[in-house]
C-alpha cells in the first residue's frame, strides 16, 4: 500500500470512528434543536452503517420533508421499508408524503397499515401520525387528537405526546385544553422548552403579539442558545408588523429578519436548504431587499431547489421592475415545481407580472387563482390592494386599474369600494384627457365624435365604478367617498354627453349626479377644501344645461347659487347678467 493510500484509509477509519460515536439519540437531539443539516449528516451515516435499522430512514426522511424535498423523502422511506419491512414508521413517512401532496385518502390508507399490527407499547407511529395531521398543509386537528389519544393510552410518560396534543388543541382554538397539555408536559419533563414555547404561542392565535413577544423574549434570556426560540420570535414579529401602524411596520418587520438571522447563526446551518428556508421566510414577510441578496447566493448553488425561480421572480417584479423577466421566472417556477408545492403568492406574482407585462387576460386569471387558493394566513387581498395603491401613487395608473379590478369584482372584499373608487378616478382621468381638445385644435362635432368613441369605454367604466361606490350603505364609505364619487361621476357623464362639442344635443346624463352632489355637500365635512369648487361646478353645469334647454328661470337659480359661495365666479356672473 502506498503512503497516500495508507493515509486515505486511516482518514476514512477516523471518520467512521467519529460517526460511530453519533447515535440516533444524537440525531434526534439535533432535530429538536432544528440543526437540520447536522442531523441529516448524522442520519445519512447511520443509514449507511446500520442499513437494517428502519428508524434511521424515517428520521432522515423527515429532514427531507422539512427541507421541502418531498420526492427525496419518499425515496428514503421506501428504502427504509425495503431494508426493514417490519418498521412501520416508514409507512407513516409515506403517508406524510401523501398529506404533503394533498392526497388525504392515500395517506389514511398508509397510516392504517402502519398502526394495524402495533404491539402493546408501540406508540411512536401513532405519535407521528398525530403530528403529521397538525403540520399538514390542510391540518386535521380532530384526527390528530384521535391518534395522539391512542398514543397516550400506550405511553402516558412521553411528554412529546402531550406537546403534540397541546398543538392540536391550540389549532382547534381550544386554548384551555392546549394549556393543560403543555403544562402537564412541562411538569413531566422540566428540561423541555417546547411546552413553554407552546404556552407562549397560544396567545399568537388570538393576535396578542405583545404578550407572545414578551414571553418568548423572557425564554431567550434564560435559554439564549436555543435556536427555535428565535425562529418563533421572527415569525411573531412578522405577524405583529401586519397589525402595526404604518410608520412602525418596517421597524417591527426588520426585527423579524434580525431574529431569523440569529436563529440561523445558532443552528450553525449554512446549507443551501437552510438558506432556502430563510428565503421562504423573507417571501412571507415581504423583505424583498434581503431576499435579493439571499436569492443571489442561491441562484448558482449546486442542487438548489427550483423554488429559486420564485425568489428571482418576486425580485424581478418588486425590486427590479423588470416585468418581462418576472414573467419568465414565474412561468419557469410554475412549469418546474409540482402544483402542490406552489403557494398562493406564486399565482399572485405570476398575475401581477403578466398584467404589468401587458397580458391582462392571463394576469387576471392568475390573480383569481391566487385569491381562490389563499389561506387565512396569506392575506393576499391586502397585498393585491397595496400593490395597486403603490402603482397608482407611482403614476402607473393603467397597471393599477388592472390590479384594482380583482377586488372591485368581489363585493365581499375589504377593498371593494376602495378599488371601485380608484378605478373610477383613473378611468375618468384617462378618458377626459382623450376627450379634451388639444391646444389649437378646432372644436368640431366630427372631432368630438372621434374622441368620444375612443374615450367611451374608459368613461363608461368610470361611471359604473363610481355608481358602485355611491350605492354603498356603509357609513365609513359614505363619509370617505360619496361626495368625490358624485362629483367625478358627474364629470365622466358630462364628457360622455358631448357638451364640449355639441352642447345643443346634450341629454343631461350628468344632471342626476350633480343634483345629488349638491344635497350631499350639505352634510359633508365643512373643512373640505374641495367643497366650494364642487358646489360652483355642479351649479354651473346644471345652470348651463337648463339654459341650453330654454329653462332660463331654473338656469338663473343655479347660477345665483354659485355666486353665493363664489361671488367672483366669472362664468356664473356672465349668465346671471345675460339672463
N, C-alpha and C positions, 0 to 999 in steps of 0.2 A: 504494500500500500504506500502510495506517495505521501509526502508530508502534507500536501494540500488536501488530499482525500482524508487523511487521518484527522486533520484539523476540522474538516467539514463534519465527519462522523461524530467527533467529540462535541461539536457545536450543536448538532441535532440531538445528541444524547442529553445535553444540558437543557435544551428546550423542552424535550419530552419530560425530563425530570422536573422542571419547574411547573409544567402543565399538570403533572400528576398530583401536585400539591393542591390543585384547584378542584374543588368538588362541586356537585350540583348545588349544594347549600351556598357556596360562594357565588355561584352564578345567579341564584335566586336573590341573594342579598344585593347584587349589582342591579338586578332588575328593579327591586324595591327602591333603590336609590336613583333609579332612572339613568343609570350608567349603561346605556343600551349597547354601545359599541364594545365596551369592556365585557359585558355579558355575552354578546354574540361571539367574541373571540373564545371565551371560556367554553361555551356550549359547542362550538364547532370542533374544538379539541376533544371534548368529551364524547361527541358523536363519533369521531374518528377512533378514539381509544376504546370506547365501550359501545360498539355498534349494535349490540343486542339489548341495550338499555333504552326502552322506548320513551321513558320520561324525558331524556335529553333532547330527543327530536321535538317533543311537544313544546318545550320552553324555547328552543331555537326557532320554531315556527312562530311562536308568539312575538319574538323580536321582529321577525319579518313583517308580521301584521302591524306592529307599532310603526314600522318604517314604511307602511302603506305598500308593501310588496306582497300582494295577496297571492299571486301565482307562485312566488318563491316559497311562501308559507305552505301552500297546498302541496308542493313538491316534497318539502321536508316532512310534512305529516304523512304523506303516502310512503315515504322511505321508512318512517317510523313503524308504520303498520306492516310493511314488508319484512323488516328486521325483527320486529317484536309484535306479532299478531295479537297477543293477549293483552297488550297495553291499550286500554280503551281511551286514554287521554288523546291519542292521535285521531280517533273518530270524533271526539269533541272538537279538536282543532279543525277538522274538515267541515264540521257543522258551523263553526265560527266563520270559516271562509264563505260558506253559503249565505250566512247572515250578512256579511260584508257586501255580498253581491246582490242582496235583496231577495234571495230565494229562501223564504222562511219555511216553506213546506219541506224542501230538501234538507234544511238544517235540522228540523224537528225529527226527520227520519234518522239522521245520523246520531242525534242526541239520544233517541230511543234505543238505538243499537248499543250506544256507549254505556247506558245505565241498565240494560236488560239483565246482565248477569253479575251485578256488583256483589261483592262479599259484604258481610255484616258490618264491617268497619271501613269499607272502601267508599270514601265520600268525596274525594277530590274531583272526579268528573262532574258531580252534582254542583260543587262549588264553582267550577269554571264555566259550566253552562249558565248558572245564575249570573255570574259576572258578565258573560257574553251578551245576555239579554239586556243588561243595564247599559253596556257600552255600544250596542248595535246602532247602526245609522238610524233605524227606527226602533227605539227602545220598547221593550215589552216588560214593564216593571212588575206586573201581576204574575207573569210567567216566571220571571226571575225569582220572585218571593216563593213561588211554588217549589222550585228546585232547591233554593237555599234553605228552605224549611226542612226539606228532606235531608240535606247535608248536615244541618244542625242536629237532627234526630240521630244521626250516625256518629257525630262527634261534636259534643257540646263544648269542647275545650279549645277549639281553634278560633282564635279571635278574628281571623280573616273572614270567617263566615258572618260574624256579627257586623264587621265593617261593610261587607257586601250587602247585607240586609239593610244597614243604615243607608247605603247609597240608593237601594231600590225604593225604600220608603220615602227618601228625600225626593226621588224622581216622581213619585206619585203625589207629592205635596203633603204627605203625612209627616209633618215636622216632628211631632211629639214621639212617634214611633221610631223615626230616624234617630232622634236624640237618645232615646233609651238604648238602642243597639250600639251606637257609638260609645255611650257611657259604659255599657257593660263590657265592650271590647277593651276600653281603656283600663277598666278595673281588672280585667283578666290578664292583660299584659301591659303594664305601665310604660314599658320601653317603646311601644309603638307610637308613632306620630300620626299615622293615618286616621285613627279615630278622632284625634284632636283637630286635625285639618277638616275632617268631615263635619264636625260640630260647627266649625267656623263657617263652612260653606253653606250650611242650612240657610243662613241669612242672605246668601247671594241670590238664591232663587226669589227671595222677597225684595230684591234690589236694594237691600240695606247695605250698600257698598262700604260706607264709612265704618260700620260695625265689623264687617269682614276684614277690611284693611287693618283695622286696629288689632283684631285677634291674630291675624296672620303675622303681622309685624312683631307682636309680642312673642310668638313662637320662634321667629327668626332670632330674636335676642337670646333665647335660651338654647337654640339649635342652629347656630349661624352657618354650619357646614352642610345642612340638609337641603340638597338642591331642589326637590319638588316643591318646597315652600315658596321658592322664588318664582317658579312657573305659575303657581296658583296666584301669587301676588300680581304677576304680569297680566294674567287673564282678567283678574278683578279690576286692575287699573284701567284696562282697555274697556271693559263693560261700564265702569264708572264714568269714563270720559264721554260715553254716548249720552249720558244724562246730565253732563256738566254744562254750565253756561258757556256760551260760545267763546268768551275770552279766556276760559280756563281749559278748554278742550285739549289743546295741543300740549300744554304742560303736563296734564294728567296722563294723556296718552303716551307721552315720552317716558314717563315713569314706568309704564308697562314694558317698553322696549328695554329700558335700563335693567329692570328685574329679569327679563328673559336672558339678557347677556350675562347677568350674574349666575343665572341657572346653568347656562352652558359652561361657564368657567368652572363651576363647582363639579359638574359631571365629568369635566375633562374630555368631553366628546367633541372632537373636531372633524368628525367624519362627514362625508357627503350627505348621509342620511340625517345627521343632526342639523346640518345647515339647511336641508330641505324642510325639516320640521320648523325651523326658525323662520324660513321664508313663508311657510303657511301661516304662521302667527302674524307676520308682517302684512300678509294679504288681508287677513280678517281685521286687523287693527288699522288698516289704511295707511301704513307708513311706507309710502312708495319711494321716498328718497333713500331710506335704508335698504329697502327691497332691491333697488337698483344696484347697490354695492354687492349684496349677497348673490343676486342673480348673475352678476358679472363673474363672481367666483365659481358659481355652479355651471355656467354655460359650457365651459370646456372641460369640466371634470369627467374623468372616465367613469362610465357606468351610471351617469346621472339619470334620474327618473325623467320620463317625458314630460312630467309636470313643469319642468323648467320653462317650457313654452308658455305656461300660464303666467309665470313671473315676467317673462320677456314681453308678453302681450300686454299685460297690465302697465308695465313701464312705458312701452311704446305709446300707449294711449294717454296715460296720466302725466308722465314726465316729459317725454319727447314730442308729444302731439303729432307723432308720425302715424296717421290713421291707416294708411295702406299697409305699413309694416305690422301694425297691431292686428289687422285683419288676417294677414299672412300667418302670424304666430298663433292666433286663436283658432284658425282653421286647422293648423298643424296639430295643436293640442287636441281638438275635438276628433281628429282623424286617428291620432296615435294612442290616445288614452281611452280605456274601456269606459262605457257610458256610466257605469255605476261608480266610477271614481271621479267623474266630473262633479263640480259643485255648482249651485245656482249662480254664484258670482261669475263663473265662466261664461254662462249664457248672457249674463248682464253685459260683460265687456265685449263679447262677440257681437252683441246687438249694438252697443254704443259705437264700436269701431266701424261696423258696417254702415250705420247711419251717417257717421261723420265722413266716411269714405265715399258716400254717395249712393249706397244701395239701401234705400229706405224700406223696401219690402222685406228684404232679408233681415235688416236690423230690427224692424218691428216684430218679426217672427221670433227672433232670439230673445228680445226683451219680454215678450209674452211668456215664453218658456221659463225665463228667469223668475218671473212673478209667480207662475204656477208651481215651480219647484221649490221656492224659498220656504224655509222653516221660520219659526218664531225668532230664532237667534240671528238669522240673516238680515232681516230688516232692509231688504233691497229696495223697497218702495222709497224709503228715505234717501238711499244712495242715488236712485234714479232722479228723484226730485232735486236733490242738491247738485247733481251734475248738470241738470238742465238750468237751474238758477245760476250756477257758475258760468255756464256758457252764455247765458243771457247777459250777465253783467260784463263779460269779456267782449261783448259785441258780436258773438257768434249766434245771432238770433235765429237764423234758419235752422241750424242744428239743434238749438234749444227747443224750438217748436216741435221738431220731430220727436224729441225725447218726452216733452210735456204731453204729447198725445197719448202716451201709455197711461199715466194716472188720470188724465182727463176723460178717458173712456170707461173708467171704473168708478161708479158712484159710491162704492164702499171705501175708496182710498181716502186717507187723511189729507191727500193733496189734490183732491178732485176739483175744488173750487179755485185753489191757487193756480193749478195747471191751466184750467179753462181761462182764467183771467189773463195769464201771461200769453197764452195762445192768441187771445183776442187782441191784446195790446200789440203783439209782434206782427200779426197779420194785418191789423189796421195800419200800422206804420208802413209796412211793405206796400200794401195796396194804395194808400194815399199818396205815396211817393210816385207811383206809376201814374195815377190819375192826374196829379197836378201838372200843369203845363210847364215846360222848361222855359228858362229866361229867353225872351224874344220870340217864343213860339206863338204863331197865330192861333187864337182860340176859335175853333170852328166845330160845328156839330159832328162832322166826319172824324175829326181828331178825337173828340170826346168818346165817340162810339168805339174807336180803335183802342183807346187807352182803357176804357171801362171793360172791354172784352178781356183784356189781359189781366186786369186787376180784380175782376169779379170773383174768381174762386177764393182769393185771399180775403176779400171784404165779406163774402158770404160766410166764410169760416169764422171771421171775427164776430159777426153779428150772432151767429149760433152760439159761440163760446160765451159771449157776454150775456146772452139770454139765459144760459145755464146758471151763471153766477147771480143774475138778477132774480131768478126764481128761488134762490136759497131762502130757507126759513131760519137758519141758524143765526143767532144774534151776533156772534163774532164775525161771521162772514158779511152780514149786512153792514155792520159798522166799518169793516175794513175795505169792502169793495163796492158797495151798492152805488154810491154817488159817481165814482170813477167809471164804473161799468155802464151806467146810463149815459154818461157824457160821451164815452168813446163808441158806444153802440150807436148813439145818435150821429156822431161824425161819420162812422162807417156807412150808415144808411144815407146820410147826406151825399156822400161820394157815389153810392150806388144809384141815387136818384138823378144824377147828372145835372144838378143845379148849376154847376160851374159852366157847363157848356150849352145846355138847353133849358134855361130856367122855366120857360113857359110850359114845358112838358113835365114839370116836377109833380110827383104823385103824393108827396108828403110822407114818404117812408119813415122819416125821422121825427115826425110830429109827436107820436106816442112817447118815444124815449125822452125827448126834451121836455115834454109836458110833465112826465113822471119825475124827471130830474128836478124841476122847479119845486115839486112837492117834497122830494127827498132832502133837498138842501136845507129846508126849514128845520129839520130835526138833526142835521149833521153838525159836526164839530165846528163851532164858530171861529175857532183859531185856524182852520184850514185855509191856507193862503190861496188855494185854487178856487174857493167858493165864489169870489167876486167875478172872476173870469168865466166860470161855469154859468153863473146867473146871466151875465151880459150876453154870452154866446147863445145860450138857449133862447133868451127873449128875442135877440136879434134874428136868429134863424126862423123862429116861429112868426115873428112880425113880418119878415120878408116873404115867407110862404103865403101868409094871408093877404099880403099886398099883391102878390102875383095872382092870387085867386079873386082879387077885386073886393075883398072884405076890408076896406080901409079903416073902419072903426075898430075892428079887432086888432088889426096890424098896429094901429096907433097905440092901443093899450099896452101891447108888448114892448114897443119902443120906449114908451114912458116908464115902464118898469125897469128897463135898462138904465135910463137916466137917473132913476132914484138911487141906484148903487154906484153909478159911474157917470156923474154929471158932464164930464168932458168927452164922453164917448161920441166920436165924430160920426160914425155910421148911423147910430140911432138919432142923433141930433138932426142930421140932414133929412131923415124921413119924417120926423115929427114936424119940422118946419114945412116940408112939402105937403104933408097930409093935412 
